[in-house]
Amino acid sequence: MAKARVGVLISGRGSNMMSLVEAARQADCGYEIAIVASDKPDAAGIAWARAEGLTVFTLSPKALPKAEYEASIDHALRAAGAEFIALAGYMRLLSDDFVARWRGKIINIHPSLLPKYKGLDTHRRAIDAGDRIAGCSVHVVTEELDGGAVLGRAEVPILPGDTADTLAARVLDEEHRLYPRVLADFVRR
């Protein structure tokens, strides 16, 4: 059975992208990485992807209309044969039109137990709320911010004395375990 081809969008270090790439190298994984794309040409994750021999695409959205920028990303994904998109620390909001073109084919990893704490600063918000458990969720991307169906979650206890940074580090470890597994299941459905 042919592996599904996935385009991964990143904005920075790309540690979740790296975990997806490492999983894709396993024979029993249901996907392969078709392309890694970024809105930041100097992103550390892009340098890593190039060093690993992956196809990369970068384009800064500065001075471009959003529709033109997204059309370029869309073209690069399709030219690479991507069938699905995995957002892995991609920090730009996708337009409704872009999401519609890829409806049901985009997933994202989010550092909270959705539907709690959509958006940014999730770890600080969980600590400030007195939560005992935090975690991460993989969800289908829709036009609603962090609002699509949750495909998988991993919980992490909030420990006494945790800061947003210490909690984020433990949640990130779970993201690296969860995301490749959920992506493989998603593309096989």
N, C-alpha and C positions, 0 to 999 in steps of 0.2 A: 504494500500500500504506500502510495506517495505521501511524503510529508507535506503538511500545509506550510505555505510560505508566509512569514510574518515580518512586517516592517515595525521597527521599534523607534519611537520618538523619545528623545531625551533633551534636557536643557543643561545638564551639569556633569557631575562626576560619573553618573551612570551605573551605580553599583547594582541596581535592580536589572538593568540591561545586561550586565556581566553575568548575573545569575541565570538569566534567560539563555544567554549564549552558551554557558557551560552546560546547562541541561540539554540544549539542542544537540550537543555533541554526542549524547548517549543514543545508542542504536534504537532503543525502544521509545524514544521521544517522538511525539506526533507532529512536531513542527521543526522547521529550520529558519534561520534568520536570513531574510532576503536582503535587508538593508537596515542600516542604522542612520537616522536622520536627526538633525538638531537645528534649533534656531540660534545656536551659539557656535560659530565656527571654531572657536578656541576651547570648547568644552573638553574637559579631561576625558570624558567618556568617548569622545570622537577620536582622540589620540589613541586610546586603548583599542577601539574597534579597528582603526587603520592598522595598528601593530599586529592585530589578530588576523588580518587579511580580509576583513569584512568589507562589503560595499558600503560606502558612506555618502551622505548628502548633507551639506550644510548651506544654510542661507539665513542671513540676518534679516529680520522683518523690518528693521529700521528703514525709514524713507520709502516703504512699499505699502500700498493699500492692502488691507487684510485679505481681500479676495484674491489679489495677485499673488501674495505670499502663499496662501493656502493652495492655490492652483499649482504653484511650483512644487510644493510638497506632495500634492496629490499625483502630479505627473511623475515625480521621482519614485514614489511608492509603486505606482502601476507599471512603470518601465522596469522596475526590479522584479515584477511578478508577485508583489505582495497581495495576499488574499485577506489578511487580517492585520490589524494594527494593535500593538501593545504600547500604551503610554507608560513610560518608566522614568518618572521624575521630569516629565515635560510640563513646564510651568506656564504655558500659554493656554488660554481658553479657546477651544475650537468653535468656529461659527456653526450656527444651526445648519447652514448649507453643507458644510464639510461633513458634519455628523450624519446628515441625511444621505449623502453620497455613499457613506460606509455603514449605513444603518445595520446594527446587529453584528458588526465585524470589528468593533473597537472595544478594548477593555483597558482598565486602569487599576493601578494599585494605589490605595489611599491609606494614610497612617492614622486611621481611627476605626472604631467598630461602627460602621455606618448602620443606621442613618444618623448616629450621633456625630457631631463635630465635622460637618461638611466644611470645605474650604481650608484655610490656613491655620497655623498655630494650634494644631490639634492636641499636642502633648501638654502644653501649658493649660489649655482649656480643660482637659480631663483632670489634671492635678488640681486646678483651682476649684473645680466642681466637687472635689472630694471623692471622685470615683476610685474604686478599688481595682478595677480592671480596665486596661486600655487594649490596643491591638491594631490590627490592620484588616482591610477588606479589599477584595478584588471585585470590581463591578463592571457591568456593561455601561459604556458611555452613551448618554442620551443628551438631549438639549438642556436638561436640568443639571446644574452643577452637582456632581457626586450623587446623582439621583437615580441611576439605573439599577437594575436588578443585581443584588449581591450574589456572586458566584461562589465565594469562599471567604472565610474569616479565620484569623488566628488571634488568640487572646494572650495578653501579657499582664502579669500582676503589676500594680503600681506599689512600689515599696516605700516604706517610711524614708524620708530624706531624698526621694527622687527629685531630680530637676527635669526640666523639659529635655535637656541634652542626654541625661542618663537613661531616661525612659525612651527617647528616640533611638538610642543605640540598640536597646533590647528589642524594640519593635522592628527595627531594620533587619535584625537577624531573622525574625519571623517572616518578614516580607520576602527575604531571599529563599526561604523554604516554600512559602505558600505560592508565590507568583508562578514559578515554572510549572508546578503541578496543576494549578487552575488553568493556565494557558493551554497546556497539553490536553486537558479534559475539554476545554472550550472548543478547540479546533477539531476535535474528534466527533463532536455532537452532530 
